[in-house]
Amino acid sequence: MKNNTLTDCQIEIKRLRESTGLNRKEFCEYLNIPYRTVTEWERGTRTAPDYLIRFMAYYIQMEKIRKEE
Protein backbone atom coordinates (compact mmCIF):
# COMPACT_ATOMS: atom_id res chain seq x y z
CA MET A 1 0.00 0.00 0.00
CA LYS A 2 1.39 3.41 -0.98
CA ASN A 3 1.86 6.08 1.66
CA ASN A 4 -0.31 9.07 0.69
CA THR A 5 1.42 11.50 3.05
CA LEU A 6 3.00 14.37 1.15
CA THR A 7 6.56 15.31 1.96
CA ASP A 8 7.59 18.83 2.96
CA CYS A 9 9.36 19.11 -0.39
CA GLN A 10 6.23 18.19 -2.35
CA ILE A 11 4.12 20.67 -0.42
CA GLU A 12 6.61 23.52 -0.69
CA ILE A 13 7.42 23.08 -4.40
CA LYS A 14 3.73 23.02 -5.28
CA ARG A 15 3.05 26.03 -3.03
CA LEU A 16 5.86 27.99 -4.67
CA ARG A 17 4.68 27.08 -8.16
CA GLU A 18 1.09 28.01 -7.38
CA SER A 19 2.21 31.32 -5.85
CA THR A 20 3.60 32.31 -9.24
CA GLY A 21 0.36 31.50 -11.07
CA LEU A 22 2.36 29.44 -13.57
CA ASN A 23 1.72 25.90 -14.70
CA ARG A 24 4.50 23.36 -14.23
CA LYS A 25 6.03 23.89 -17.68
CA GLU A 26 6.05 27.68 -17.30
CA PHE A 27 7.46 27.39 -13.77
CA CYS A 28 10.30 25.22 -15.04
CA GLU A 29 11.12 27.70 -17.80
CA TYR A 30 10.88 30.63 -15.34
CA LEU A 31 13.44 29.05 -13.00
CA ASN A 32 15.39 27.20 -15.70
CA ILE A 33 14.89 23.83 -13.99
CA PRO A 34 14.21 20.68 -16.05
CA TYR A 35 10.53 19.75 -16.23
CA ARG A 36 11.25 16.17 -15.19
CA THR A 37 13.05 17.35 -12.05
CA VAL A 38 10.15 19.51 -10.84
CA THR A 39 7.69 16.74 -11.72
CA GLU A 40 9.67 14.26 -9.62
CA TRP A 41 9.82 16.73 -6.73
CA GLU A 42 6.05 17.21 -6.85
CA ARG A 43 5.41 13.46 -7.13
CA GLY A 44 7.74 12.72 -4.24
CA THR A 45 10.09 10.44 -6.17
CA ARG A 46 12.95 12.91 -5.59
CA THR A 47 13.55 15.55 -2.94
CA ALA A 48 14.90 19.02 -3.60
CA PRO A 49 17.62 20.18 -1.21
CA ASP A 50 16.36 22.61 1.46
CA TYR A 51 18.77 25.32 0.32
CA LEU A 52 17.33 25.15 -3.21
CA ILE A 53 13.75 25.49 -1.98
CA ARG A 54 14.80 28.53 0.09
CA PHE A 55 16.59 30.01 -2.92
CA MET A 56 13.55 29.53 -5.17
CA ALA A 57 11.29 31.18 -2.57
CA TYR A 58 13.72 34.10 -2.28
CA TYR A 59 14.00 34.48 -6.06
CA ILE A 60 10.23 34.42 -6.56
CA GLN A 61 9.74 37.01 -3.81
CA MET A 62 12.43 39.30 -5.22
CA GLU A 63 10.92 39.06 -8.71
CA LYS A 64 7.51 40.06 -7.31
CA ILE A 65 9.03 43.07 -5.53
CA ARG A 66 10.95 44.05 -8.66
CA LYS A 67 7.78 43.94 -10.77
CA GLU A 68 5.94 46.13 -8.25
CA GLU A 69 8.58 48.87 -8.46
N, C-alpha and C positions, 0 to 999 in steps of 0.2 A: 504494500500500500504506500502511495506517495505521500510525503509530508506536504501539506498545503500551506504551511507557515511561510510567509515571505521573509526574506532576509532584510537586514537594514540596508544593504546595498540596493536590492531590488526596489525597495520603497523610496529611497533617496534619489536614485537615478530617474525613476518615473516621475517623482515630484518635481525634480529639476526640469525635466523635459516638458512636463505640463505647464510649468511656470512660464516657459517661453512662448507657449501657444503654438509650438511647432510639432509636426508629426515626427516619427522616428527618423525618417530619411532626411528631413530638413534639419533636425537636431544634429544628426551626424555630420552633415555638411557644414553647419554653423560652427561646430567645434572641431571639425576636421578629424573625426574619430571614425574608424571603419564601422559600417552598418552592422556587420556580424558581431563585432565586439559589444556594441550597445545592446543588441538583441540578446546576446548571451548574458549580459549583466541583468537585464530586465527579466529574463527567464530563470535566472538563478543558477545557470550552469557554470558561470564564472563570476568572480567577485572583483570589483574595481578596488584598487588600493584607497584607503581613507584619504591620503593626501590628494589624490586625483579628484575625488568627490568634492573635497574642500576647495580645490582650485577651480573646478567647474562652477561651483556655487559663487565663488568670488568673481569669476569672469562674467558670469551672467548678470550679477548685480552691478558690476562696473559698467557693462554695456547698457543696462537700463538707465543708470545715472547719466551716462554720456549722451544718450538719446534725448533725455529730458532737458539737457542744457542747451 
